[in-house]
């Protein structure tokens, strides 16, 4: 449930209008409406006022919003495609890794010959 949906549900449970609630919270009805429609998000100061009015913790108001933000971030990360330059860099790193491996092998052979 989004913050706006939760806010609207709480307001409806109190059987109050946006105008009444916005007056109590000392914000315009337009702003309050934008909170309920998830177009704007209140400041922490206003979140504290809202939580106090409804007698709930700020965390309960924002909990789903935080989870939703984390899910969106994770989804965005999963959907990122590897760019051409990233592919080129990965190919070069693999070549370097092979070269370093060959050098190590040669060094070990030379070292063994010296030891013998």
Secondary structure as GFF3:
##gff-version 3
##sequence-region A 1 116
A	DSSP	alpha_helix	3	14	.	.	.	ID=ss1
A	DSSP	alpha_helix	18	25	.	.	.	ID=ss2
A	DSSP	alpha_helix	29	36	.	.	.	ID=ss3
A	DSSP	alpha_helix	44	54	.	.	.	ID=ss4
A	DSSP	alpha_helix	58	79	.	.	.	ID=ss5
A	DSSP	alpha_helix	84	115	.	.	.	ID=ss6
###
